[in-house]
Amino acid sequence: MSKQNLVLPFLLFIFLLAVSTYPENAYPQDKKPDYLKSGITNLKEENYEEAIADLKKAREEDPNSSVAAYFLGIAYKKVQDYKEAKHHLNDAITLKPAVKEGVVELADTFYQLGELEDALKTLEIAEREDISPAQTVFLKGLVLLKTRKNLEAIEAFKKAKSLDEKLSRSADYQIGIANLQEGKLSEAREVFKEVVVRDPNADIAQFANQYINAIAKRLKEERPFRVTLGIQYMYDDNVLLKPSDSAAAGDITGEGDSVGVATLRAEYVPKLTGPWGMKLQYSLYYNIHEDLKTHDIQSHTAALIPSYNFKDSSISLLTSYNYTLVDDFKYVHSVTVLPQYSFVINQNQFAQAFVRYQFKDFLKKAINSDENRDSNDYAVGGSWFYLFAENKGFLNLRYEFNKENTDGKNWEYHGNKFSAGFLYPVMEKLKLNIGLEAYLQKYEETHTAFDKKRKDETYTFNTMLSYSIYEDIDIQAQYSHIKSNSNITVYDYDRNIVSIGIEARF
């Protein structure tokens, strides 16, 4: 047989031998899928839904695989399904062998869910086992920041910077926020400036710039000395409170008049550390009538308002003294004490409750003892605020009950006052303010001159448009209507007041 004829049978023998010994699972069509491997690949390629599907199958095939649990937890974190992520990451650190990287990831998941106590406990494990020290202490700072433990958070962020320089920018940014929450505005501004200088084009620098601008505005608002000046021209069509009933009005004429009004409010608010607050205030109201000079008013008020702030509430105690002159003659002085409790209901609502005591001493002698208006006035009330339009607008409802005990029997009464206020930012510089009030008064004694118990119902409507022509200067136009209904006609009147003015804040 020739050499060529021997080669072909030999090659055929080798092929048949190879085929007979080749394992079954080597054929691609029979190969078992590796869901763990494909899931990790999809996770790296940011195909998160596909990764979740693969890794769920990997867990079904091997429920005791801590690695499959870990990567499935990470995949759920990527799609922000933190509840599912928590379950699988918890498995990743409890199954054997535990995936130690899962400890910090689980702590972060607790943080995202707002389960801060669990986050801190998990971070204690990471610290104890020295798992990703820089990342661990940085995350601890975030948790502390969210629990308002600002000083501890600052120390954590500083430590994170020292452990990993790459975290410096993010850590400084968070230190700025911690200082901001602590009320250290100047320190926060300097830290944010450092963040911007380090990399002006980074996204985090843009956020830092926004904080810098907000802090500058807030520092201006919280400056210790503040002064507000106002000047108005006003027309009052019933300065004399001429009765609506013509018989009661008699020969009263010339009740309307033009009025010039000047107002001043000065405040000193010292910067106190901790929960305490303090405000000293002086205000002046001064008007001059064109014709009815006997009704010119000059009123001075000085007030001291200490306060104490809790997490979501505060208490304050206003104590004020007022001294008023009419036609340049001493008219009345009074002392007011008003404790108030304010509390937050939710992000857009807060409420206030107060009691008030006021002593009034009229300096002009009454025509008789029954007309003596010296009094002790007691009041209790509350108000509710709903904020909207990024807290630039609000709706306010208020109720007050007061009881005024006067020395003269003709002026002693109890009253119920209902009021509502609405502030709406029409445009960036234009604001609309609307107010409604109903004051229902019942007098305790029979009036000595009219032989009946007096009952008054006073309704007030006012509206004001305010336009900002400069950052701290507003033009204001205002209209008020007052309707007083009384069962004694001399106290029954209508009154309309229009005004235009300018207000400046320094």
Secondary structure, 3 states (H helix, E strand, C coil): CCHHHHHHHHHHHHHHHHHHHCCHHHCHHHCCCCHHHHHHHHHHCCCHHHHHHHHHHHHHHCCCCHHHHHHHHHHHHHCCCHHHHHHHHHHHHHCCCCCCHHHHHHHHHHHHHCCHHHHHHHHHHHHHCCCCHHHHHHHHHHHHHHCCCHHHHHHHHHHHHHHCHHHHHHHHHHHHHHHHHCCCHHHHHHHHHHHHHHCCCCHHHHHHHHHHHHHHHHHHHCCCEEEEEEEEEEEECCCCCCECCHHHHCCCCCCCEEEEEEEEEEEECCCCCCCEEEEEEEEEEEEEECCCHHHCEEEEEEEEEEEEECCCEEEEEEEEEEEEEECCEEEEEEEEEEEEEEEEEECCEEEEEEEEEEEEEECCCCCCHHHCCCEEEEEEEEEEEEEECCCCEEEEEEEEEEEEEECCHHHCEEEEEEEEEEEEECCCCEEEEEEEEEEEEEEEEECCCCCCEEEEEEEEEEEEEEEEEECCEEEEEEEEEEEEEECCHHHCEEEEEEEEEEEEEC
